[in-house]
Amino acid sequence: MAIVTGASSGIGGAVARALGAAGIGVALVARRRASLEHVAEEIVAAGGQAEVIAADLREPEAAREVVASAVARLGRLDILVNSAGVARYSPVIDGDSEDWQEMWGINVLALARLSREAIASFPEGGGHVLHLGSLSGHRVPPGGGFYAATKFAVRAHAEALRFELRARGDKTRVTCVSPGFVHTPLAEEYLQGAGKTLESLGYEALQPEDVARCVLHALTSPASVEVNDILVRPAGQKT
Ligand SMILES: NC(=O)c1ccc[n+]([C@@H]2O[C@H](COP(=O)([O-])OP(=O)(O)OC[C@H]3O[C@@H](n4cnc5c(N)ncnc54)[C@H](OP(=O)(O)O)[C@@H]3O)[C@@H](O)[C@H]2O)c1
């Protein structure tokens, strides 16, 4: 069974559908219950298994409750996909600290708490933790400084987790998938802050399904293979 956060929209929704189609039971996590139920209905209609867990992952207790509820409803937990995230166009020189707090709370702290809880619940032979990082975790775009700081932290978390797991002899694999612009509400909101739109970029953004394919590649690789990082840009992206 897999837990997918951010499953009410964008990349998380596409990953949940792809996992459901691959025959893996999925626990769908986000705040908007109606949107989660819509994704769950699609997965079930295609012959898959899905359960909805509505939660605000900024709440410190949410990670423990989400993992317990997913295991109670779908059985053994093997995979955690951390896709829940927010991106505000917020510079570090004069950005708004509420935006910073929201980004840090969901992009970093919620991801770290859920990873800890999932690892404690994985089977003896290990599981798989997959983070949605970003191209902004590889280079800093002008104006999006604080978002980039959270995404550099996501990659650092993945690396730290991998080495701590290895030191313990735990075979759990850790992957970070880092896309450039993807056609989702998050990208639209971020670009709006810069006075731009997805259409004004001058190239076609990735589709959530393009990223879901990268995620599935990492998750379905043989147990002896750990895909550490996937960096994927739209073919036309210049920066
Ligand atoms: N789109 C891009 O261009 C792009 C590029 C690089 C990386 N990424 C990363 O990819 C991931 C997914 O983004 P997306 O583009 O798919 O965005 P999206 O379509 O806006 O989805 C974001 C998801 O995060 C969930 N979420 C936000 N705050 C939450 C909270 N407090 N508690 C629980 N869930 C919460 C939202 O659900 P609710 O609102 O229902 O809670 C939603 O399902 C993010 O980590 C993002 O940083 C995106």
The ligand as a Gaussian input file, in Angstrom:
#p B3LYP/6-31G(d) Opt

LIG

0 1
 N        3.917000      22.465000     -10.444000
 C        5.211000      22.701000     -10.577000
 O        5.659000      23.452000     -11.473000
 C        6.186000      22.025000      -9.648000
 C        7.545000      22.066000      -9.999000
 C        8.466000      21.488000      -9.158000
 C        8.039000      20.847000      -7.998000
 N        6.724000      20.823000      -7.670000
 C        6.343000      20.172000      -6.392000
 O        5.418000      19.137000      -6.636000
 C        4.587000      18.965000      -5.493000
 C        3.134000      18.927000      -5.930000
 O        2.791000      20.189000      -6.465000
 P        1.683000      20.385000      -7.600000
 O        2.307000      21.196000      -8.651000
 O        1.044000      19.089000      -7.905000
 O        0.684000      21.375000      -6.809000
 P       -0.887000      21.383000      -6.599000
 O       -1.583000      20.838000      -7.785000
 O       -1.218000      22.755000      -6.128000
 O       -1.047000      20.363000      -5.382000
 C       -0.547000      20.662000      -4.109000
 C       -1.119000      19.642000      -3.149000
 O       -0.625000      19.899000      -1.815000
 C       -1.726000      19.775000      -0.924000
 N       -1.509000      20.565000       0.279000
 C       -1.138000      21.864000       0.351000
 N       -1.124000      22.268000       1.629000
 C       -1.507000      21.194000       2.388000
 C       -1.699000      20.980000       3.773000
 N       -1.513000      21.963000       4.664000
 N       -2.087000      19.749000       4.210000
 C       -2.289000      18.757000       3.308000
 N       -2.114000      18.891000       1.987000
 C       -1.738000      20.099000       1.527000
 C       -2.932000      20.291000      -1.727000
 O       -4.124000      19.762000      -1.243000
 P       -5.273000      20.569000      -0.442000
 O       -5.280000      21.985000      -0.937000
 O       -6.503000      19.790000      -0.744000
 O       -4.843000      20.449000       0.990000
 C       -2.624000      19.688000      -3.100000
 O       -3.133000      18.374000      -3.178000
 C        4.928000      20.104000      -4.538000
 O        5.796000      19.625000      -3.539000
 C        5.653000      21.111000      -5.419000
 O        6.545000      21.912000      -4.695000
 C        5.783000      21.396000      -8.475000

